[in-house]
Amino acid sequence: MIDTIRLAFDVKKPPQSFNFITSKNGVIKGFINPTKEMKASGKYYPRITYLKRPTPNGNQQQILVEFSIPKLLYGNNFDEVTDTDFDAILDTLCRALHEMGILFRFPATVAGYKVVKIDYSKNIIFEDGTTVSQILRLLNLANIKRAMDISTSEFRNGGQICHLHTNQRDIAFYDKIADLKQSKTSEKRSEEKDNRCQLSLLDWLQSKRNLAVLRFEIRLNGVKEIRANLARTGIETDNLTFRQMFSSEISQKILLYWWNQILSAIPKAPLDDRTIEQVFLGLLRNKDATPQRVLATLGMYALSNSPNFDARFAKEVFDHRFANGSWARSNKLVLTPEIPHNLRHLLQIQEAIQRMQPTKLKDYQDLL
């Protein structure tokens, strides 16, 4: 659905409640951001900016309101909003603005304010022990620059974050739980900001050892980029209002369009080759796995798949070195390697976007 959005509306004069600074080229900016006390409360608040800038037709004065929709409504963005949440979002936004001291006549027409920045997002849940790092490693196989209209691509934080950039668009994949953990240490180094409101979830999320949350975001900066993406996906609209753009159908089409571009750039043939690395990752998902059994299985797999392997000879020299029966006892530790499921995991992302079923943390209460 939608996460962060920036709304803009014109004003005739600057409200008195803003603190103003003057920047370059005659542009004047003013800000109302959450106070330290507001941040300490654990409640989420939007960011408000006043902007006055020269245009060919005279000075334009606007107020910009930027906020994460699910954080505003739910206090976190693991839970995803739906189309039916729109009225509740408007009410919650109005209350938050009032608490911030925005007392001028503002909220009544918020549904009609223009969208000038929007982040479409989807949380994809893996429950089988698969990690987000494994998924991002697969994305790193893609020849994305050749297949897509991007200027740079980068993988950061040990493979936990992937960015595909242009000047006005950013496609991001990252480990939602790892990023929340990072923000507890230093929000400056985390992918997502304003995480304070959802830090209370961290212990619960980390207790779910088989749970991984891949965050997929399409960040569109500016009206021109938003319109270009609507055109790419065959969506016709001249109206970029909050109400018009708050749409699960639009969200799905844009997320699916870019995911298909990425998926088409990933070579499929080698994805499920049973390499020693893929065997290792599969063993980690096995419910009977222990450190000793995983390493024993890897050793046996590598040995038995080596050229000219002779099982009788291996047993003889192994038992001679240790004791009779050592080979048989050691083989009892060996697990059955799984077939790699890399392609299936990539298709799971596609299916999650196609279903567009909102993620709700309460649905994973019983997961170990």
Stockholm file with secondary structure:
# STOCKHOLM 1.0

chainA/1-368         MIDTIRLAFDVKKPPQSFNFITSKNGVIKGFINPTKEMKASGKYYPRITYLKRPTPNGNQQQILVEFSIPKLLYGNNFDEVTDTDFDAILDTLCRALHEMGILFRFPATVAGYKVVKIDYSKNIIFEDGTTVSQILRLLNLANIKRAMDISTSEFRNGGQICHLHTNQRDIAFYDKIADLKQSKTSEKRSEEKDNRCQLSLLDWLQSKRNLAVLRFEIRLNGVKEIRANLARTGIETDNLTFRQMFSSEISQKILLYWWNQILSAIPKAPLDDRTIEQVFLGLLRNKDATPQRVLATLGMYALSNSPNFDARFAKEVFDHRFANGSWARSNKLVLTPEIPHNLRHLLQIQEAIQRMQPTKLKDYQDLL
#=GR chainA/1-368 SS CEEEEEEEEECSSCCTTCEEEECGGGCEEEEECCCHHHHHTTCCCCEEEEEEEEETTEEEEEEEEEEEHHHHHHSSSSSCCCGGGHHHHHHHHHHHHHHTTCCSSCGGGGGGSEEEEEEEEEEEEECSSCCHHHHHHHHTTSCHHHHSSCSEEEEETTTTEEEEECSSEEEEEEEHHHHHHHHHHCGGGSSSSCCGGGGGGHHHHHHCTTCEEEEEEEEEESHHHHHHHHHHTTCCCSCCBHHHHCCHHHHHHHHHHHHHHHHHTSCCTTTTCCCHHHHHHHHHTCTTCCHHHHHHHHHHHHHHTSTTCCHHHHHHHHHHHSCTTHHHHHHTTCCCCCCCCHHHHHHHHHHHHHHCCCCCGGGGTTCC
#=GC SS_cons         CEEEEEEEEECSSCCTTCEEEECGGGCEEEEECCCHHHHHTTCCCCEEEEEEEEETTEEEEEEEEEEEHHHHHHSSSSSCCCGGGHHHHHHHHHHHHHHTTCCSSCGGGGGGSEEEEEEEEEEEEECSSCCHHHHHHHHTTSCHHHHSSCSEEEEETTTTEEEEECSSEEEEEEEHHHHHHHHHHCGGGSSSSCCGGGGGGHHHHHHCTTCEEEEEEEEEESHHHHHHHHHHTTCCCSCCBHHHHCCHHHHHHHHHHHHHHHHHTSCCTTTTCCCHHHHHHHHHTCTTCCHHHHHHHHHHHHHHTSTTCCHHHHHHHHHHHSCTTHHHHHHTTCCCCCCCCHHHHHHHHHHHHHHCCCCCGGGGTTCC
//
